[in-house]
Amino acid sequence: MSYRRTILVLHLAGQYPLAGVAWQAAHYVVGLTRLGYDVYYIEDSGAPPYDPQIESVVENCSSNVAFIRRMMERFDLGDHWGYWDLAHNRCYGLTREKLLHLYGAADALLNLCGATQLREEHLRCPTRIYVETDPVYEQIRLAQNNCQTRAFLEAHTHHFTYGENLGNPDSPIPLAQFDWKATRPPVMLDLWDYHFTPEAERFTTVATWKNVSKDVTFGGARYYWSKDVNFLRFQDLPQLTTQKFELALGTSDTERATLLRKKGWCLTDSYRRSYDLEPYQRYLYGSRGEFTVSKDLVVRTRCGWFSDRSVCYLAAGKPVITQDTGFGKFIPTGQGLFAFTTMEDVLTAVDKINADYAAHCRAAREVALECFATDKVLPQLLREAGL
């Protein structure tokens, strides 16, 4: 009888029960399962659950647990998840005994986006993989000799980053002390149908307007872990073209929303589009494509980051126009996917897509297939982690 290696995916889709977060986890969990591994989804970070409807942490985790249960049952993995509510010392899904057993018996754990501060029980697992989905911040803190960052990273045996261009001469952020490997957001193509909708009018995106918790200074420059800086740079876009654009934003800034509407943006509530996996997927399916900016931190450092949300648009056959972070060195652009720096770049991309929409939709799906498919991204990650 053949032996199936066990991998634990640690993440935070229950802590933050939103579809974009859940799809990020699902592509790893389902992708690894399809590759033949025995995969469990685990949350035990100790962080309090968050309720996106009221935009606040809460004490009762029942709706958060229900969100994970629905996610895992959707992919026929209803008996392969665990949520440990450390505040009340209660386990959901897997029992506490099973969970602790898995930490010692599993072949590897994959700490996706650094969701969990590894504790003694996690260290029993021989291969501990950190997948950094938001690059640059940890590298800067490490370069500044931050003890907490170093201890967090040292608890892992392997280190991967979506910052595919980090360490190259055109990116100012050093890669030091750890053997960082580049990786990309994977996507399960058969979980995303190709949706050709030429009647769709709006380029859309789902985003948080402003984050303030991880701004950082390095080399005399201040980098912002937020998108609002770059959205404001391109706020006049709808006034320069007949193309329509819609933002599904998580912002309660009514003054800002009023200004964006005056400039021609269509706005919709991000929670309405993201409260579960299906409505999120329907929203992307009904879009003409994606237009989005990136966080200042990843743009100005040219780290090569690419969005897992944009990968979903590509998988659905939706052309993507996204801000240049240096990813064009590694991922083909100009057909189905466009990287922009200036307003002129955006307008040119819009015109090219609309001139032959069908061809760019096919090209978008092809980029997802060739550059982000789970059966290409995940085997490389596993090989480099010795699995």
N, C-alpha and C positions, 0 to 999 in steps of 0.2 A: 504494500500500500504506500503510495507516494505521500510525502510530507508537505503540508501547506504551511508556508511561513506566515506568521501572524504580524500584522502591522496595526498599531494604534494611531489614529489621527486625532490629535488634540487641537481643539479650535474653540470658537465662541459664538456659533450660530444660535445657541440658546440664550446666551447672555444678551446678545443683540439680535432679536428675532425679526430680521429683515431679509428679504429674498436675495439681495445682492450678496450678503454675507453667507447665506445658506448655499447658494449656487457655488460660491468659492469652495466651500467644504465638500459639496456633493461631487464635484469633478475629481477630487482626489479620492474620496471614499469609493465611489462607483468605479472610477478608472482603475484603481488598485485591485478592486474586487474582480473586475473583468480580466485583469492580468493574471488571476489565479491565486491571489493572496487572501488570507482570512483577515478581514479588515473590521475594526471596531472604531466607532466614533465616540470620543470621550470629552466631557467637560468637567473639570474639577479645579479650576483656577482659584476658586474662593471669592471671585469678584461678585458683587451683588447683581442680580438680574436687572435689566433695563426694560422699561415700557416705552416703546417709541410713540405711542398715542399721546402720552402725557409728557414725553421727553424728559423722563426722570427715572432714577433707579427706584426700585420697589423692594419690599420685603418678601412678598409672596411670589414664588417662582412657578406657580401652576401653569400659567399661560405660556411661559418660556419652555417648560418641559413639554407641553402639548405641541408646541411648534417643532421641537426636535423629533417627537414621536411621528408627527405627520411627514416630516422630511424623510425620515428613515423608512417608514412604511411605504412611501411613494416608490422607493427604490428596492422594495422587497428585502429590507435589512432591519425589520422591526425588532429583531432579537439581538442586534449588534450595536447597541448604543448604551451609554451610561452618562448620567448627570448627577454629580455629587454636590449637593447643597451643603457646603461646608459650614455656613452660618447656623444651620439647624441640624447638621450632622445626619443628613438623610440622603439616601441614594434612590435614584429613579432609573428605570430600565434595568441595567445590570445591578446585581446585589453588591454590597461593599466587599464581600468576600471574593466574588468573582473579579471585581475590579482590581483589588490588591493582588490577586493571583496573576492577572494578566500582566501587571507591571514586571513581574519576575519571569513570566513564561514567554512573553512576546519577543519576537526577533528584533523589532525596531519600533520606536515611536517617532512620529512626525509632528513636530510642534509647529503647526501652521500659523504663520504671522506672529509667532512668539506669544500665543494666547496664554500659555501657562508658565509660571515661574517654577522650574523643576524643583521638586523636593526629594527627600531621601528615597521615598518609595519609587519615584520615577527613575532614579539612578540605578536601580536594579536591572533596568532594561539595557542590554549591551550596546545597542546602536541608537543614538538619540540625535535626530535630524532637525535642525532649525531651518525652516523655510521663511525667509524674510520677504514679505510681500510689499512692504513700504521701505525701500532702501534709503540710505544716506544718513538718517538720524542716528542709528546705532554706530555707524562708521565714524561719524563726527565725535560722538561721545567717547568712543574708544580712543580716537586720536588725542582726545583731551584727558586721557587717563582716568576716565570715570570708573570707579571701583565697582559700582553696581552693574554697569553694562558688561564689564569684563567678567564678573562672576556669573552673570546670566549666560553669556556666550560660552564660558568654560564648561558649563554643565552639559553642553552638547558635544557630540563626537564629530559631527559633520555640519557644515554651514553653507547654505545656498541662499542666493539673493536674486530678486527680479531686476536688480541693477546690473544689466548685462554689459554695460560699458564702464562700470567702475573699475579703477585700476589702470585705465588707458590714459595716454597723455592729454586728451582733450576733456577729461573729467578731473576737477581739482581735488576730489576726495580720495584720500589714500586708503588702500586695503592693507591693513597691517595685522599681525599677530595670529591671524587665522587663515586657513586655506579656503577662501571663499570660492564657490563654484557658481557660475551663472545658470539660472533656470528661468522658465517662463510660466505664465498661468496656463494650465492645461484645460482643455474643453472636451467633453464627450460629445462627439458629433451626432451620435444617434439619439441624444437627448434634446437636440435642437433641430427642428425641421427647417428645410429651406423654404422661406416664405417670400415669394416674389409678388410684391404688391405695388404695381406702378401707380395705382390710384392714391397711394399714401402721400400726404402733402407735407408733413413736417419732419425735419431732422430733430431728434430728441436726445436727451440724456437724463440720467438719474444721478443726482449729486447732492452733497452737503455744501452749502454756500461758504461757511466759514468754520475753520478749526483753529483753536488757539493754544492747544496744550503742548505742541512740540516745535515751536519756533526755536531756532538755534543759530548761534553766531560761530563762524569759522573763518579763519584767514582774513579777519576784518570785515567780512560780509555777513549780513543778516539774511537768513533764509526762512521763508514762511511755509509752515506745514498746512497750507490752506489753498483753496482754489479761488477765493474771492478776488485776490489780487489780479489774477489773469482773466477772470470773467469781466472785470471792470475794464481791462484793456481792450476787450472786444465787445463792449456793451452796445456799440453803434451798429453792429453787423446787420440786424434786420432792416435798417434804414438804407442799406447800400445794395440790396438785392430784392427781387420779388420772391425769393425762396423763404418759406416759413420755418421758424425755429421754436421749439418748445423746451422748457426746462422743468423737470420734475425735481423741485428743490426742497430740501429740509431746512427751511428758514422761517422764523417767526418775525423777521424784520419787515414789517408792513411798508415802511417808507421805501426800502430798497425794492420791494416787489412792485410798488406803484411806479417807481422810476423805470424799472425794466419793462413794464407793460407800456409805458409811454414811448419807449424806444422801439416797440414793436415785438417784444418777446411774448410768446404764449407761455403761461405758467400753469402748472398743475401741482397738486400736493404729492410729494414723494411717498408718503405712507400709503396713500390710496393705490399707488402703483406697486408697492413693495411689501405689503403686509403678508404675502405668501408667495410661493414659487410660481404658481400658475398665473396670477394677474401680472406679475413682473414679466413673465415670458410673453404673455399676450400683448403687453405694452411694447416690447421690443418688436414683436411680429408686426404690429400695426404701424411701425415707424418707417419713414422713407430711408433713414440711415441715422447715424449718430454724428452730432457735432458736440465736441466737448473740449475743455481746457484741462490742464493738469496742475498739480500743486507746484507752487513756486519752487519748493525744495528740489523737486526732481527735474524741473525744466532748466533752471540756471546751472545746475551741476552736471547736466548732460549725462545722467547716470544710465540711460538706456531703458528705463522702466516702461512697462506697458500694462495697461489696465485689464484685469480679468473681466470687467463689465464690457469693455470694447471687444474682447474676444467673443463674448456671447453675441453681440451684434453681428460680428463677422460670420459666426457659425450659422446664424439665421439668414445669411445672405444679404445683410444690410451694409452698404458702404459706410466707412468710418472716416471722419475728418477729425483728427486729434492733434493736440499740440506736440511739437517736436521735443523729445527728451534725449535724442541721440539713438533711438531704437532703429532708425532707418539704416544704420550700418549693418544690421543683422536680419532685418525683416523687410521684404520687398515692399516698396510703396509706389504709388502712381496708378495702380489699377485696383480698385476696391478699397484701398487703404491709402490715406493721404496724411502726411505730417506737415504741419504749418508752423511758421514763425511769425509771419506778418498777416495783416488783414488781406492784402493782395493774394497771398497764398490761399486763404480760405475761399475767397471769391472765385479764384481760378479752379479750385477743387470742386466747388459747387457746380460751376459751368460744365466741367468735364464729366461729372457724374450724370447730370441731367441731359447731356448731349447723347449719351448711350447708357441709359440707366440699366438695361438688362445685362449688358456686358460687365458693368461694375458690380452688379449683384452677384453674378457668377464668380467674378474675381474675388470678391469678399469671402465667399464660402471657400474658395480655393486657398486663400491665405490662411484661413483657420485650419484647413486640412493639412497643409504643408508645414505650418510653423507652430501650431498650438495643440494638435490632436493629442489626446492622452497616451495613445499607443506609441508616440514619438517622444513626448516630453518626460513621461514618468519612467520608462525604461532607462533613459539616460541618467536621470536622478538616482535611480536605484543602483545602477552600475557604479556610479561615482561614490555611492555610500557603501559599496561592498556587498550589496544584496542581490 
